[in-house]
Amino acid sequence: MSRRSFLASAAGVGLFTIVPSYVLGMNGETPPSEKLNIAGVGVGHQGGLDLAMLENENIVALCDVDQTAAAPTFTKFPSARKWRDFRRMLDEQKDIDAVLVATPDHTHAVASMAAIKRGKHVYCEKPLTRTVFETRELVKAAREQGVVTQMGTQVHAEEGMKIFVEAIRAQAIGKVREVHLWSNKSMKHPFGAGRPTETPPVPETLDWDLWLGPAAWRPYHPDYVPRTWRAWRAFGNGRLGDMGCHIFDPAFWALDLKAPLTVEAYGSQFTEETYPLAQVVRYEFGARGEQPPVTLTWSHGGVYPWRPKELEEGRNLPIQGGLYIGDKGTMLLGHQAEPRLLPEERMKDFVKPEPTLPRDIDHYAEWAAGCKGGRRPLSNFDYAGPLTEAVLLGNVALFAGTKIVWDAEHTKITNVPEANELLHYQYREGWTL
C-alpha cells in the first residue's frame, strides 16, 4: 500500500490521529511502504559503494561469490539475506523489487538479464556489458519488460556535466566537428601479458565456478581476481571499457551521438588474452539533423591529444577529460569538473546558459525514484546502450586489426565479415541470456 492510499484509508476509519508519525514519514524519513526492496549482485568494492548510496531504501538481499570482498557490505546490511548465486536468489526470494549489478563486466549481462526477465528494475555498473551483442539484447529486453534502468555513469548527474551539455547545446563554441577524449588513469599488471601457467589453490571464501559465470573454464589465479580482471579479454574491456563510458558520456549527451559509421584503433603490446596498456581509437559519426559529422578520438595509457594552441603556456591537460573543438572556439572538460573555455581569459565573458536539465536529485536517488513511478532516469539503458556499444566497438576494431564499417541497423561489420565474431562469444554450458 502506498503512503497516499494508506493515509486515505486511515482517515476514512478515524485512525489518523493514532498513526505514529514515523509510519507516515512526517519525521523526514521515507515511510517503509514507499521504500524500494533492493538486491545487490556483486557487493564488494564498487557494489558496496553503490548500495551505500541507496541505504535509505530497503537492502533486502546481497549476492557475492567472494565472501571476503563482500564482508564489509554484509556487515553494513546485517538484515539482508546472503546469497552466492544470483539465479537462486531471484528464483527464491520473492520480496525483491529492483537489482543492482556491480560484478565484473563478463557477468553484467547475465545478471541484469535474469533480473529483467523476472520484471525487476535494474541498475548496472558501466560498461553495461562485455560484448556488443549483450548490449543489444539487454536494451531490447528492458524495453519489452518496461522496467526502470540506469547505468552507473555517476558523472551523468553532476553539475559540471549538465552545465557542459547545456553550453554545447547553446552553441557556446559553435558547431562541434572534432572531439578528443583521453584517460591516463594508472594501469596495473597484467595488461599485455599472457595467461598465467601456475594453478594455486582457490581461496576458501571464493566460488571460482560462479565467478567465471558464462566465461570458458580456466584455473583460478590471483592475476584475475579481485582487482586485475579488467585487463583480461575474457572478463573485462580494458581501460577503454573502464573509463570510456564515463568520458564518452558528455560527448554522446551534448552532441546527440548514437552509432559510429567507422571505427579504427591501434595499441601497444597486447595478446590474445589481454588488452594493451596504451590505445588510440578514432570514430567517425555522421550528421544528426542540423549538427555536422563528428570525428571523435580516444586515447589512454600515456597518450594525450595534441596540445591545443589555445592552452596557455605552463598549463597541462588534466589526467582525464575531453577537448571539444567548435567553429567558434574550444572547450575543455576535465573528468568530474566544470567546463572551461580556452584560453582561460575567455571565461570572464562566459555566461552559463539557462538550465534545461533537472538538478533536484542525484544519480542513485533518480533510479530509485524512477522505480517508484518518478521520471525516467537520465542514464537509462536506451541511452546507455548505444554509448556502451560505441565504446566496445573500439576494442573490436583493435582486435580486427583494421578500420571497421559499422552497420548499426543490422548489428554487423560490413567490410570485415570475420570481425563479426568479435561481437560476442559462446557462453559456457549452463549460462544463457
FIKE-764228 format. One record per residue (C-alpha): residue number from 1; residue in one letter; x, y, z. Coordinates in nm, 4 decimals. Layout:
{num NUM, residu A, x X, y Y, z Z}
...
END
This chain:
{num 1, residu M, x 0.0000, y 0.0000, z 0.0000}
{num 2, residu S, x 0.1330, y 0.3424, z -0.0895}
{num 3, residu R, x 0.1548, y 0.6255, z 0.1584}
{num 4, residu R, x -0.1250, y 0.8092, z -0.0213}
{num 5, residu S, x -0.3686, y 0.5163, z -0.0139}
{num 6, residu F, x -0.2738, y 0.4397, z 0.3468}
{num 7, residu L, x -0.3485, y 0.7947, z 0.4507}
{num 8, residu A, x -0.6814, y 0.7861, z 0.2719}
{num 9, residu S, x -0.7913, y 0.4599, z 0.4280}
{num 10, residu A, x -0.6683, y 0.5573, z 0.7750}
{num 11, residu A, x -0.8594, y 0.8828, z 0.7643}
{num 12, residu G, x -1.1705, y 0.7011, z 0.6452}
{num 13, residu V, x -1.1887, y 0.4853, z 0.9574}
{num 14, residu G, x -1.0933, y 0.7566, z 1.2035}
{num 15, residu L, x -0.7437, y 0.6249, z 1.2799}
{num 16, residu F, x -0.5398, y 0.9158, z 1.1549}
{num 17, residu T, x -0.4732, y 1.0674, z 1.4975}
{num 18, residu I, x -0.3193, y 0.7476, z 1.6372}
{num 19, residu V, x -0.0868, y 0.6548, z 1.3467}
{num 20, residu P, x 0.2782, y 0.7034, z 1.4547}
{num 21, residu S, x 0.4445, y 0.9911, z 1.2703}
{num 22, residu Y, x 0.7399, y 0.7778, z 1.1540}
{num 23, residu V, x 0.4980, y 0.5483, z 0.9671}
{num 24, residu L, x 0.3728, y 0.8450, z 0.7662}
{num 25, residu G, x 0.7178, y 0.9854, z 0.7009}
{num 26, residu M, x 0.6389, y 1.3025, z 0.8971}
{num 27, residu N, x 0.9814, y 1.2940, z 1.0640}
{num 28, residu G, x 1.1527, y 1.3414, z 0.7284}
{num 29, residu E, x 1.2209, y 0.9721, z 0.6687}
{num 30, residu T, x 1.0764, y 0.7687, z 0.3843}
{num 31, residu P, x 0.7929, y 0.5551, z 0.5212}
{num 32, residu P, x 0.8514, y 0.1766, z 0.4886}
{num 33, residu S, x 0.5602, y 0.1411, z 0.2448}
{num 34, residu E, x 0.7401, y 0.3638, z -0.0064}
{num 35, residu K, x 1.0871, y 0.2106, z 0.0160}
{num 36, residu L, x 1.2294, y 0.0014, z -0.2636}
{num 37, residu N, x 1.3383, y -0.3557, z -0.1874}
{num 38, residu I, x 1.6827, y -0.3777, z -0.3497}
{num 39, residu A, x 1.9110, y -0.6779, z -0.4069}
{num 40, residu G, x 2.2811, y -0.6282, z -0.4772}
{num 41, residu V, x 2.4714, y -0.8632, z -0.7077}
{num 42, residu G, x 2.8467, y -0.8172, z -0.6710}
{num 43, residu V, x 2.8636, y -0.6233, z -0.3462}
{num 44, residu G, x 3.2387, y -0.5914, z -0.2935}
{num 45, residu H, x 3.4189, y -0.2646, z -0.3596}
{num 46, residu Q, x 3.2062, y -0.0784, z -0.6186}
{num 47, residu G, x 2.8864, y -0.2630, z -0.5382}
{num 48, residu G, x 2.9269, y -0.1759, z -0.1722}
{num 49, residu L, x 2.9778, y 0.1910, z -0.2576}
{num 50, residu D, x 2.6680, y 0.1873, z -0.4784}
{num 51, residu L, x 2.4488, y 0.0263, z -0.2122}
{num 52, residu A, x 2.5705, y 0.2757, z 0.0481}
{num 53, residu M, x 2.4234, y 0.5482, z -0.1737}
{num 54, residu L, x 2.0886, y 0.3655, z -0.1598}
{num 55, residu E, x 2.0884, y 0.2822, z 0.2105}
{num 56, residu N, x 1.7677, y 0.4792, z 0.2682}
{num 57, residu E, x 1.5895, y 0.2115, z 0.0677}
{num 58, residu N, x 1.5435, y -0.1474, z 0.1891}
{num 59, residu I, x 1.8530, y -0.3540, z 0.1073}
{num 60, residu V, x 1.6933, y -0.6983, z 0.1328}
{num 61, residu A, x 1.9430, y -0.9280, z -0.0435}
{num 62, residu L, x 2.3179, y -0.9393, z -0.1004}
{num 63, residu C, x 2.4771, y -1.1768, z -0.3506}
{num 64, residu D, x 2.8505, y -1.2257, z -0.3998}
{num 65, residu V, x 3.0783, y -1.5152, z -0.4964}
{num 66, residu D, x 3.3677, y -1.3693, z -0.2927}
{num 67, residu Q, x 3.2806, y -1.3688, z 0.0758}
{num 68, residu T, x 3.5981, y -1.1811, z 0.1716}
{num 69, residu A, x 3.5362, y -0.8935, z -0.0694}
{num 70, residu A, x 3.1704, y -0.8769, z 0.0302}
{num 71, residu A, x 3.2288, y -0.8890, z 0.4061}
{num 72, residu P, x 3.2134, y -0.5090, z 0.4702}
{num 73, residu T, x 2.8802, y -0.4848, z 0.2850}
{num 74, residu F, x 2.7449, y -0.7917, z 0.4648}
{num 75, residu T, x 2.8305, y -0.6183, z 0.7912}
{num 76, residu K, x 2.6726, y -0.2883, z 0.6865}
{num 77, residu F, x 2.3402, y -0.4554, z 0.5961}
{num 78, residu P, x 2.3083, y -0.7386, z 0.8501}
{num 79, residu S, x 1.9371, y -0.7981, z 0.7941}
{num 80, residu A, x 1.9730, y -0.8657, z 0.4207}
{num 81, residu R, x 1.9636, y -1.2294, z 0.3100}
{num 82, residu K, x 2.3010, y -1.3556, z 0.1827}
{num 83, residu W, x 2.3443, y -1.5463, z -0.1451}
{num 84, residu R, x 2.6187, y -1.6690, z -0.3769}
{num 85, residu D, x 2.4193, y -1.7477, z -0.6935}
{num 86, residu F, x 2.2003, y -1.4616, z -0.8203}
{num 87, residu R, x 1.9858, y -1.7095, z -1.0151}
{num 88, residu R, x 1.8816, y -1.8858, z -0.6942}
{num 89, residu M, x 1.8315, y -1.5528, z -0.5220}
{num 90, residu L, x 1.5956, y -1.4272, z -0.7913}
{num 91, residu D, x 1.4028, y -1.7553, z -0.8001}
{num 92, residu E, x 1.3654, y -1.7995, z -0.4263}
{num 93, residu Q, x 1.3496, y -1.4545, z -0.2674}
{num 94, residu K, x 1.0172, y -1.3032, z -0.3660}
{num 95, residu D, x 1.0362, y -0.9622, z -0.1990}
{num 96, residu I, x 1.2870, y -0.8093, z -0.4436}
{num 97, residu D, x 1.1707, y -0.5061, z -0.6454}
{num 98, residu A, x 1.4992, y -0.3990, z -0.8029}
{num 99, residu V, x 1.8516, y -0.5306, z -0.8575}
{num 100, residu L, x 2.1864, y -0.3502, z -0.8553}
{num 101, residu V, x 2.4580, y -0.5274, z -1.0576}
{num 102, residu A, x 2.8233, y -0.4446, z -0.9895}
{num 103, residu T, x 3.0025, y -0.7648, z -1.0859}
{num 104, residu P, x 3.2977, y -0.7835, z -1.3290}
{num 105, residu D, x 3.1981, y -0.6962, z -1.6864}
{num 106, residu H, x 3.1566, y -1.0538, z -1.8094}
{num 107, residu T, x 2.8631, y -1.1178, z -1.5756}
{num 108, residu H, x 2.6873, y -0.7810, z -1.6135}
{num 109, residu A, x 2.4595, y -0.9051, z -1.8907}
{num 110, residu V, x 2.3603, y -1.2442, z -1.7464}
{num 111, residu A, x 2.2825, y -1.0973, z -1.4028}
{num 112, residu S, x 2.0943, y -0.7966, z -1.5424}
{num 113, residu M, x 1.9002, y -1.0088, z -1.7890}
{num 114, residu A, x 1.7997, y -1.2572, z -1.5190}
{num 115, residu A, x 1.6532, y -0.9685, z -1.3206}
{num 116, residu I, x 1.4856, y -0.8030, z -1.6195}
{num 117, residu K, x 1.3161, y -1.1259, z -1.7293}
{num 118, residu R, x 1.1656, y -1.1515, z -1.3809}
{num 119, residu G, x 1.0302, y -0.7979, z -1.4054}
{num 120, residu K, x 1.2862, y -0.6385, z -1.1718}
{num 121, residu H, x 1.4187, y -0.2870, z -1.2203}
{num 122, residu V, x 1.7947, y -0.2811, z -1.2828}
{num 123, residu Y, x 2.0894, y -0.0558, z -1.2040}
{num 124, residu C, x 2.4041, y -0.1888, z -1.3757}
{num 125, residu E, x 2.7568, y -0.0577, z -1.3440}
{num 126, residu K, x 2.9465, y 0.0554, z -1.6524}
{num 127, residu P, x 3.0189, y -0.0700, z -1.9102}
{num 128, residu L, x 2.6703, y -0.2091, z -1.9480}
{num 129, residu T, x 2.8015, y -0.5378, z -2.0924}
{num 130, residu R, x 3.1195, y -0.7063, z -2.2131}
{num 131, residu T, x 3.0007, y -0.7605, z -2.5723}
{num 132, residu V, x 2.8049, y -0.5649, z -2.8333}
{num 133, residu F, x 2.5544, y -0.8499, z -2.8732}
{num 134, residu E, x 2.4809, y -0.8465, z -2.4998}
{num 135, residu T, x 2.4208, y -0.4722, z -2.5101}
{num 136, residu R, x 2.1630, y -0.5031, z -2.7863}
{num 137, residu E, x 1.9828, y -0.7894, z -2.6111}
{num 138, residu L, x 1.9762, y -0.6150, z -2.2739}
{num 139, residu V, x 1.8392, y -0.2888, z -2.4135}
{num 140, residu K, x 1.5721, y -0.4779, z -2.6058}
{num 141, residu A, x 1.4642, y -0.6848, z -2.3056}
{num 142, residu A, x 1.4460, y -0.3851, z -2.0715}
{num 143, residu R, x 1.2267, y -0.2026, z -2.3202}
{num 144, residu E, x 0.9970, y -0.5021, z -2.3674}
{num 145, residu Q, x 0.9612, y -0.5648, z -1.9927}
{num 146, residu G, x 0.9039, y -0.1982, z -1.9155}
{num 147, residu V, x 1.1465, y -0.1957, z -1.6222}
{num 148, residu V, x 1.3304, y 0.1133, z -1.4975}
{num 149, residu T, x 1.7042, y 0.1090, z -1.5678}
{num 150, residu Q, x 2.0180, y 0.3100, z -1.5014}
{num 151, residu M, x 2.3835, y 0.2549, z -1.5948}
{num 152, residu G, x 2.6469, y 0.3503, z -1.3386}
{num 153, residu T, x 2.7807, y 0.6633, z -1.5049}
{num 154, residu Q, x 2.7623, y 0.8731, z -1.1901}
{num 155, residu V, x 2.9097, y 1.1769, z -1.3664}
{num 156, residu H, x 2.5848, y 1.1976, z -1.5651}
{num 157, residu A, x 2.4164, y 1.3635, z -1.2667}
{num 158, residu E, x 2.6936, y 1.6086, z -1.1781}
{num 159, residu E, x 2.6531, y 1.9842, z -1.2089}
{num 160, residu G, x 2.9612, y 2.0296, z -1.4286}
{num 161, residu M, x 2.8318, y 1.7722, z -1.6759}
{num 162, residu K, x 2.4946, y 1.9426, z -1.7044}
{num 163, residu I, x 2.6462, y 2.2890, z -1.7481}
{num 164, residu F, x 2.8645, y 2.1448, z -2.0246}
{num 165, residu V, x 2.5732, y 1.9794, z -2.2055}
{num 166, residu E, x 2.3659, y 2.2964, z -2.1862}
{num 167, residu A, x 2.6584, y 2.5098, z -2.3079}
{num 168, residu I, x 2.7325, y 2.2871, z -2.6069}
{num 169, residu R, x 2.3650, y 2.2717, z -2.6995}
{num 170, residu A, x 2.3521, y 2.6516, z -2.6763}
{num 171, residu Q, x 2.6481, y 2.6593, z -2.9189}
{num 172, residu A, x 2.8871, y 2.8264, z -2.6775}
{num 173, residu I, x 3.1657, y 2.7151, z -2.9133}
{num 174, residu G, x 2.9539, y 2.6874, z -3.2265}
{num 175, residu K, x 2.9096, y 2.3598, z -3.4093}
{num 176, residu V, x 3.1415, y 2.0836, z -3.2907}
{num 177, residu R, x 3.3142, y 1.8689, z -3.5509}
{num 178, residu E, x 3.6119, y 1.7350, z -3.3551}
{num 179, residu V, x 3.6365, y 1.5756, z -3.0090}
{num 180, residu H, x 3.9419, y 1.4365, z -2.8269}
{num 181, residu L, x 3.8882, y 1.2206, z -2.5182}
{num 182, residu W, x 4.1511, y 1.0569, z -2.3005}
{num 183, residu S, x 4.2283, y 0.8809, z -1.9736}
{num 184, residu N, x 4.5701, y 0.8275, z -1.8259}
{num 185, residu K, x 4.4395, y 0.6655, z -1.5106}
{num 186, residu S, x 4.7104, y 0.4351, z -1.3757}
{num 187, residu M, x 4.7180, y 0.0783, z -1.5041}
{num 188, residu K, x 4.8246, y -0.2395, z -1.3317}
{num 189, residu H, x 4.9624, y -0.5775, z -1.4359}
{num 190, residu P, x 4.8819, y -0.7832, z -1.6416}
{num 191, residu F, x 4.7998, y -0.5623, z -1.9442}
{num 192, residu G, x 4.9843, y -0.7071, z -2.2441}
{num 193, residu A, x 5.0627, y -1.0333, z -2.0614}
{num 194, residu G, x 4.9940, y -1.3965, z -2.1432}
{num 195, residu R, x 4.7782, y -1.6331, z -1.9409}
{num 196, residu P, x 4.9451, y -1.7482, z -1.6158}
{num 197, residu T, x 5.0503, y -2.1139, z -1.6024}
{num 198, residu E, x 5.0547, y -2.1614, z -1.2248}
{num 199, residu T, x 4.7481, y -2.3177, z -1.0606}
{num 200, residu P, x 4.7379, y -2.2028, z -0.6983}
{num 201, residu P, x 4.4505, y -2.3237, z -0.4767}
{num 202, residu V, x 4.1239, y -2.1335, z -0.4850}
{num 203, residu P, x 4.0647, y -1.9317, z -0.1651}
{num 204, residu E, x 3.8063, y -2.0974, z 0.0579}
{num 205, residu T, x 3.5911, y -1.7851, z 0.0530}
{num 206, residu L, x 3.5711, y -1.7683, z -0.3293}
{num 207, residu D, x 3.3348, y -1.9715, z -0.5500}
{num 208, residu W, x 3.5525, y -1.9771, z -0.8614}
{num 209, residu D, x 3.2980, y -2.1582, z -1.0797}
{num 210, residu L, x 3.0336, y -1.8926, z -1.0125}
{num 211, residu W, x 3.2895, y -1.6131, z -1.0545}
{num 212, residu L, x 3.3667, y -1.7417, z -1.4064}
{num 213, residu G, x 2.9960, y -1.7460, z -1.4885}
{num 214, residu P, x 2.9469, y -1.7620, z -1.8675}
{num 215, residu A, x 3.3215, y -1.7388, z -1.9441}
{num 216, residu A, x 3.5084, y -2.0522, z -2.0548}
{num 217, residu W, x 3.6607, y -2.2552, z -1.7746}
{num 218, residu R, x 4.0200, y -2.1825, z -1.6714}
{num 219, residu P, x 4.2079, y -2.2481, z -1.3472}
{num 220, residu Y, x 4.1951, y -1.9849, z -1.0757}
{num 221, residu H, x 4.4821, y -1.7400, z -1.0459}
{num 222, residu P, x 4.5143, y -1.4194, z -0.8373}
{num 223, residu D, x 4.6050, y -1.2324, z -1.1587}
{num 224, residu Y, x 4.2326, y -1.2498, z -1.2438}
{num 225, residu V, x 4.0601, y -1.1590, z -0.9197}
{num 226, residu P, x 3.9885, y -0.9451, z -0.7266}
{num 227, residu R, x 4.1261, y -0.6304, z -0.8962}
{num 228, residu T, x 4.3003, y -0.7147, z -1.2257}
{num 229, residu W, x 4.0179, y -0.8790, z -1.4200}
{num 230, residu R, x 3.9684, y -0.5655, z -1.6372}
{num 231, residu A, x 4.2937, y -0.6431, z -1.8188}
{num 232, residu W, x 4.1708, y -0.9826, z -1.9436}
{num 233, residu R, x 3.9646, y -1.0104, z -2.2596}
{num 234, residu A, x 3.7592, y -1.2956, z -2.1145}
{num 235, residu F, x 3.6375, y -1.0826, z -1.8237}
{num 236, residu G, x 3.6770, y -0.7097, z -1.8865}
{num 237, residu N, x 3.7098, y -0.4413, z -2.1517}
{num 238, residu G, x 4.0463, y -0.2888, z -2.0658}
{num 239, residu R, x 4.0916, y 0.0757, z -1.9769}
{num 240, residu L, x 3.8671, y 0.1831, z -2.2642}
{num 241, residu G, x 3.5782, y -0.0128, z -2.1147}
{num 242, residu D, x 3.6626, y 0.1036, z -1.7646}
{num 243, residu M, x 3.6726, y 0.4809, z -1.8185}
{num 244, residu G, x 3.5300, y 0.5157, z -2.1694}
{num 245, residu C, x 3.1647, y 0.5160, z -2.0654}
{num 246, residu H, x 3.2323, y 0.7993, z -1.8197}
{num 247, residu I, x 3.4375, y 1.0138, z -2.0559}
{num 248, residu F, x 3.2355, y 0.9468, z -2.3734}
{num 249, residu D, x 2.9194, y 1.0377, z -2.1836}
{num 250, residu P, x 2.9426, y 1.4188, z -2.2190}
{num 251, residu A, x 3.0051, y 1.3913, z -2.5935}
{num 252, residu F, x 2.7170, y 1.1498, z -2.6512}
{num 253, residu W, x 2.4761, y 1.3546, z -2.4441}
{num 254, residu A, x 2.5644, y 1.7016, z -2.5660}
{num 255, residu L, x 2.6106, y 1.6097, z -2.9327}
{num 256, residu D, x 2.3317, y 1.3515, z -2.9546}
{num 257, residu L, x 2.5691, y 1.0820, z -3.0787}
{num 258, residu K, x 2.4440, y 0.7304, z -3.1429}
{num 259, residu A, x 2.6205, y 0.4709, z -3.3585}
{num 260, residu P, x 2.9556, y 0.5431, z -3.5278}
{num 261, residu L, x 2.9917, y 0.4895, z -3.9025}
{num 262, residu T, x 3.3521, y 0.3683, z -3.8833}
{num 263, residu V, x 3.5967, y 0.2777, z -3.6082}
{num 264, residu E, x 3.9723, y 0.2191, z -3.6243}
{num 265, residu A, x 4.2188, y 0.1512, z -3.3434}
{num 266, residu Y, x 4.5774, y 0.0656, z -3.2607}
{num 267, residu G, x 4.7540, y -0.0113, z -2.9353}
{num 268, residu S, x 5.0754, y -0.1049, z -2.7624}
{num 269, residu Q, x 5.1638, y -0.4677, z -2.6928}
{num 270, residu F, x 4.8641, y -0.6935, z -2.6412}
{num 271, residu T, x 4.7936, y -1.0638, z -2.6656}
{num 272, residu E, x 4.5002, y -1.2935, z -2.7360}
{num 273, residu E, x 4.4415, y -1.2859, z -2.3607}
{num 274, residu T, x 4.4842, y -0.9227, z -2.2578}
{num 275, residu Y, x 4.4305, y -0.5616, z -2.3613}
{num 276, residu P, x 4.7104, y -0.3154, z -2.4387}
{num 277, residu L, x 4.8493, y -0.0705, z -2.1887}
{num 278, residu A, x 4.8049, y 0.2155, z -2.4390}
{num 279, residu Q, x 4.5387, y 0.2512, z -2.7072}
{num 280, residu V, x 4.4088, y 0.5061, z -2.9589}
{num 281, residu V, x 4.0660, y 0.4792, z -3.1235}
{num 282, residu R, x 3.9181, y 0.7022, z -3.3930}
{num 283, residu Y, x 3.5417, y 0.7153, z -3.4527}
{num 284, residu E, x 3.3510, y 0.8834, z -3.7340}
{num 285, residu F, x 2.9903, y 0.9861, z -3.6664}
{num 286, residu G, x 2.7515, y 1.1108, z -3.9299}
{num 287, residu A, x 2.5429, y 1.4291, z -3.9283}
{num 288, residu R, x 2.2486, y 1.4439, z -3.6871}
{num 289, residu G, x 1.9816, y 1.6847, z -3.8079}
{num 290, residu E, x 2.1500, y 2.0271, z -3.8196}
{num 291, residu Q, x 2.4598, y 1.9012, z -3.6404}
{num 292, residu P, x 2.7593, y 1.8240, z -3.8636}
{num 293, residu P, x 2.9590, y 1.4979, z -3.8762}
{num 294, residu V, x 3.1952, y 1.4480, z -3.5832}
{num 295, residu T, x 3.5344, y 1.2813, z -3.5536}
{num 296, residu L, x 3.5970, y 1.1516, z -3.2013}
{num 297, residu T, x 3.9404, y 1.0274, z -3.0924}
{num 298, residu W, x 4.0043, y 0.8349, z -2.7702}
{num 299, residu S, x 4.3450, y 0.7627, z -2.6132}
{num 300, residu H, x 4.4786, y 0.6125, z -2.2918}
{num 301, residu G, x 4.7990, y 0.4765, z -2.1418}
{num 302, residu G, x 5.0055, y 0.7959, z -2.1517}
{num 303, residu V, x 4.8847, y 0.9061, z -2.4950}
{num 304, residu Y, x 4.7448, y 1.2598, z -2.4824}
{num 305, residu P, x 4.5878, y 1.4521, z -2.7703}
{num 306, residu W, x 4.7922, y 1.7191, z -2.9456}
{num 307, residu R, x 4.8280, y 2.0214, z -2.7239}
{num 308, residu P, x 4.5652, y 2.2767, z -2.8367}
{num 309, residu K, x 4.7063, y 2.6122, z -2.9456}
{num 310, residu E, x 4.4635, y 2.7892, z -2.7111}
{num 311, residu L, x 4.6090, y 2.6209, z -2.3998}
{num 312, residu E, x 4.8240, y 2.8677, z -2.2042}
{num 313, residu E, x 5.1976, y 2.8188, z -2.1635}
{num 314, residu G, x 5.2774, y 2.6217, z -1.8491}
{num 315, residu R, x 4.9287, y 2.4749, z -1.8199}
{num 316, residu N, x 4.8807, y 2.0994, z -1.8697}
{num 317, residu L, x 4.5815, y 1.8965, z -1.9756}
{num 318, residu P, x 4.4124, y 1.7043, z -1.6916}
{num 319, residu I, x 4.4776, y 1.3317, z -1.6422}
{num 320, residu Q, x 4.1337, y 1.2537, z -1.7841}
{num 321, residu G, x 3.8946, y 1.4613, z -1.9870}
{num 322, residu G, x 3.7882, y 1.5941, z -2.3240}
{num 323, residu L, x 3.8625, y 1.8693, z -2.5742}
{num 324, residu Y, x 3.5708, y 1.9898, z -2.7850}
{num 325, residu I, x 3.6601, y 2.1907, z -3.0929}
{num 326, residu G, x 3.3861, y 2.4006, z -3.2486}
{num 327, residu D, x 3.3832, y 2.6555, z -3.5248}
{num 328, residu K, x 3.3646, y 2.9346, z -3.2613}
{num 329, residu G, x 3.6088, y 2.8095, z -3.0011}
{num 330, residu T, x 3.7461, y 2.5230, z -2.7922}
{num 331, residu M, x 3.6145, y 2.3869, z -2.4639}
{num 332, residu L, x 3.7991, y 2.1714, z -2.2108}
{num 333, residu L, x 3.6077, y 1.9372, z -1.9806}
{num 334, residu G, x 3.8064, y 1.7606, z -1.7111}
{num 335, residu H, x 3.6559, y 1.4459, z -1.5616}
{num 336, residu Q, x 3.4215, y 1.5472, z -1.2761}
{num 337, residu A, x 3.4885, y 1.9165, z -1.3401}
{num 338, residu E, x 3.3058, y 2.2131, z -1.4874}
{num 339, residu P, x 3.3783, y 2.3105, z -1.8499}
{num 340, residu R, x 3.6340, y 2.5794, z -1.9331}
{num 341, residu L, x 3.6709, y 2.7817, z -2.2492}
{num 342, residu L, x 4.0235, y 2.8042, z -2.3887}
{num 343, residu P, x 4.2153, y 3.0202, z -2.3420}
{num 344, residu E, x 4.1059, y 3.0764, z -1.9805}
{num 345, residu E, x 4.0642, y 3.4512, z -2.0364}
{num 346, residu R, x 3.7542, y 3.3732, z -2.2413}
{num 347, residu M, x 3.5804, y 3.2569, z -1.9218}
{num 348, residu K, x 3.5377, y 3.6158, z -1.7997}
{num 349, residu D, x 3.2782, y 3.6664, z -2.0725}
{num 350, residu F, x 3.1206, y 3.3211, z -2.0383}
{num 351, residu V, x 2.7610, y 3.3241, z -1.9214}
{num 352, residu K, x 2.6149, y 2.9925, z -1.8132}
{num 353, residu P, x 2.3139, y 2.9042, z -2.0263}
{num 354, residu E, x 1.9680, y 2.8806, z -1.8767}
{num 355, residu P, x 1.9322, y 2.5405, z -1.7049}
{num 356, residu T, x 1.7312, y 2.2920, z -1.9079}
{num 357, residu L, x 1.8306, y 1.9724, z -1.7256}
{num 358, residu P, x 1.6974, y 1.8685, z -1.3817}
{num 359, residu R, x 1.9127, y 1.9318, z -1.0718}
{num 360, residu D, x 1.6778, y 1.8120, z -0.7997}
{num 361, residu I, x 1.8059, y 1.4605, z -0.7389}
{num 362, residu D, x 2.1272, y 1.2561, z -0.7513}
{num 363, residu H, x 2.2164, y 0.9660, z -0.9799}
{num 364, residu Y, x 2.1158, y 0.6868, z -0.7402}
{num 365, residu A, x 1.8057, y 0.8522, z -0.5989}
{num 366, residu E, x 1.6927, y 0.9231, z -0.9556}
{num 367, residu W, x 1.6892, y 0.5487, z -1.0288}
{num 368, residu A, x 1.5114, y 0.4640, z -0.7039}
{num 369, residu A, x 1.2520, y 0.7355, z -0.7654}
{num 370, residu G, x 1.2012, y 0.6114, z -1.1214}
{num 371, residu C, x 1.1362, y 0.2612, z -0.9919}
{num 372, residu K, x 0.8577, y 0.4073, z -0.7743}
{num 373, residu G, x 0.6913, y 0.5856, z -1.0651}
{num 374, residu G, x 0.9020, y 0.9005, z -1.0904}
{num 375, residu R, x 1.0575, y 1.0381, z -1.4054}
{num 376, residu R, x 1.2738, y 0.8156, z -1.6205}
{num 377, residu P, x 1.6417, y 0.8096, z -1.5145}
{num 378, residu L, x 1.8693, y 1.0041, z -1.7481}
{num 379, residu S, x 2.1257, y 0.7246, z -1.7944}
{num 380, residu N, x 1.8652, y 0.4610, z -1.8764}
{num 381, residu F, x 1.9575, y 0.1653, z -2.0975}
{num 382, residu D, x 1.8095, y 0.3216, z -2.4131}
{num 383, residu Y, x 2.0702, y 0.5963, z -2.3730}
{num 384, residu A, x 2.3468, y 0.3883, z -2.2145}
{num 385, residu G, x 2.3187, y 0.1037, z -2.4675}
{num 386, residu P, x 2.4411, y 0.2946, z -2.7759}
{num 387, residu L, x 2.7074, y 0.4642, z -2.5618}
{num 388, residu T, x 2.8375, y 0.1274, z -2.4390}
{num 389, residu E, x 2.8189, y -0.0186, z -2.7885}
{num 390, residu A, x 3.0419, y 0.2549, z -2.9299}
{num 391, residu V, x 3.2957, y 0.2073, z -2.6512}
{num 392, residu L, x 3.3072, y -0.1688, z -2.7082}
{num 393, residu L, x 3.3494, y -0.1235, z -3.0837}
{num 394, residu G, x 3.6804, y 0.0462, z -3.0089}
{num 395, residu N, x 3.8123, y -0.2857, z -2.8787}
{num 396, residu V, x 3.6511, y -0.4771, z -3.1652}
{num 397, residu A, x 3.8377, y -0.2560, z -3.4137}
{num 398, residu L, x 4.1623, y -0.3058, z -3.2223}
{num 399, residu F, x 4.1451, y -0.6840, z -3.2458}
{num 400, residu A, x 4.0106, y -0.6755, z -3.6021}
{num 401, residu G, x 4.3375, y -0.5031, z -3.6957}
{num 402, residu T, x 4.1795, y -0.2620, z -3.9438}
{num 403, residu K, x 3.9150, y 0.0084, z -3.9787}
{num 404, residu I, x 3.5670, y -0.1397, z -3.9460}
{num 405, residu V, x 3.2497, y -0.0115, z -4.1092}
{num 406, residu W, x 2.9577, y -0.0452, z -3.8710}
{num 407, residu D, x 2.6005, y -0.1193, z -3.9836}
{num 408, residu A, x 2.4140, y -0.0328, z -3.6658}
{num 409, residu E, x 2.0714, y -0.1149, z -3.8078}
{num 410, residu H, x 2.1716, y -0.4771, z -3.8676}
{num 411, residu T, x 2.4301, y -0.5021, z -3.5866}
{num 412, residu K, x 2.7148, y -0.6090, z -3.8111}
{num 413, residu I, x 3.0516, y -0.5120, z -3.9529}
{num 414, residu T, x 3.0182, y -0.4926, z -4.3292}
{num 415, residu N, x 3.3742, y -0.4647, z -4.4578}
{num 416, residu V, x 3.5456, y -0.7340, z -4.2473}
{num 417, residu P, x 3.2913, y -1.0169, z -4.2096}
{num 418, residu E, x 3.5161, y -1.2292, z -3.9880}
{num 419, residu A, x 3.5343, y -0.9447, z -3.7350}
{num 420, residu N, x 3.1683, y -1.0069, z -3.6510}
{num 421, residu E, x 3.2887, y -1.2981, z -3.4402}
{num 422, residu L, x 3.4265, y -1.0354, z -3.2008}
{num 423, residu L, x 3.0754, y -0.9076, z -3.1237}
{num 424, residu H, x 3.0044, y -1.1978, z -2.8871}
{num 425, residu Y, x 3.1301, y -1.5373, z -2.7696}
{num 426, residu Q, x 2.9939, y -1.8811, z -2.6825}
{num 427, residu Y, x 2.8732, y -1.8992, z -2.3219}
{num 428, residu R, x 2.9791, y -2.1856, z -2.1014}
{num 429, residu E, x 2.7190, y -2.4614, z -2.0576}
{num 430, residu G, x 2.4546, y -2.3683, z -1.8038}
{num 431, residu W, x 2.4668, y -1.9940, z -1.8765}
{num 432, residu T, x 2.2326, y -1.8032, z -2.1063}
{num 433, residu L, x 2.0886, y -1.4609, z -2.1670}
END
